[in-house]
């Protein structure tokens, strides 16, 4: 019923609709647009190796409802660069189940932890991420002048063991 798979050109139109829907919220809590789906990741984050970064489409009952960007940061850690579930599909347990599936897939591949960055003013995001096990703060970063975000950001981590 809930699954994710590599995003492809067939998903592009629906993903762009979700991206446009996500923009006002991310601009409010982070002061920037969300990470767009199906882009050349190096246009935004040049230091990330493309072959270790994946745009994934999230499906609920075969309907595309969201996307996420995952970076295989090391041989034992995956990093969630971005995740978004459409407004119509919130509060249905979709995002939680996707994280459970992702954790299981990565655990089966030998990964032992996951990390992400969340805006300190993204209260919904903080509540969600801590609720799915991101219980360790790895760093706190204040916005710098000229930075691409306007809020304090928290690095969070969790064990997959």
N, C-alpha and C positions, 0 to 999 in steps of 0.2 A: 504494500500500500504506500509506503514511503521509501524512496530510494534516491540515490544520486548517481550521476554518470558524467563523463567528460562532456563539457559544453561543445556544441558544434554549430555550424552555420545555419542549420535548420532551426535552432533555438533562438537565433539572433533577434528576430522581431519581438518575440515575447520577452526576452531578456532585456531589450532596450525599453520596453514598456515598464518593466519592474525597476529598471535603473532610474527612469524619469520619476517614478513614484517615490523612490528612496532619497532622491536628491534633497528635498526640503528638510527632511529629518536630519540627515547627516550634516547639512549646512548649519542647522540650528545647534546641534550638540558638539560638532567638531570644527565648524567653520570652513568646511571643504566638502566637495562632492565625494560620494562613495567611490570605491575602486570599480571602474566600469567592467562589465563582463566582456569576454572575447576581444581583448585588446592585446597589443604587443606589450607585455608587462614591462619590458625594458624602457618603454617611453616614459613610464612613471617612476619605476624603481630600477635604474640601470644596473645596479650592483647584484641583482638576483639572477642566477643562471636560469634561462628560460626552460631548460629541460628538467628542472626541479620544481617548477611552479605549474599549478594546474587550476584551470577555471572549471568548476563543476556545476552542473544544473541540478536543482533539487525538484523532485516530483512527488506529488501527492495524488493518489488515484490516477496516475498517468497524466496529470495536469502539471505543467511547469509552474512552480510557485516561488522559486527563489534561486539564488546562485551563491557560490562562495569561491574564494581564492585560497588555495592551500600551497604552502611552500615547504618542500622537504628540506628543512634547514640543515639537518645533519643526518647521520646514519641512525640516530636514535630519537630524533625530535622532529615533529611536524609543527608548522606554524600556521595559524589561521590569520591570513591577511585581511579577510573581509567575509562577512556572511550577511545575507539579507533574505528575509521571508516576506512575501507580499502581505499587505495589510489585511486582505480578505482571509488569509490563512493563518493568522496569529491565534494564539491561545488554543491550539488544537494538538499540541505536543509534537508538532512536525520538527521544529528546530532541535528539540531535545533528542528525538529519535535519530535525526541525522547525525548529531554529535556522537550518540551511542554507536551507530553504525561505523562512523569514521574512526572512532577510537578502537573498535573491534578490528577493523581492517588494518589499521596501522600496528596495533598490538600483534596481530598475526604475522606481520612483516618484520617483527623484532624491535619495533620502536617502543621506547619506555616513557616518553613524556610528550606533552604538547604545550605550546605557548601562544600567546596573542597579545595584542595591544588594544586597550579600550579607553575611550575618552572618560575622564572623571565626571563630566557632565552628562554622560549617557547613562542615566539611572536605569532605564529598562535593560540596557546591555549589561551593566554591572550586575544587576539582579539575576539576569539569565546566566551569565558566564560563571558567577560564583555558584549558582544553583546546579550547574552541570559539572562541578568539581574543580574549577580553576580557583584553588584555595591558597595559592602562594603568590605574594607580590614579589616580582623579581626586580622591578625598578619603578621609579616615579619620575616623570619628565615634565618640567614646566615648559610652556611654549616660549620659544625664543623669538626675538624680533626677526621678522621676515620668514618665520616658520610657516609651513603649510596648514597648520592647525592652530586654533585659538584657545584650546583648552589643555588642562593638565592631562597627561596620558599615563595610564598604569599598565605596566607589563605584568601579565598573569601567567601562571604555569600550573600544570597538574601532572600527576603521575598516571601512567596508563597501566601500572601493575596492580 
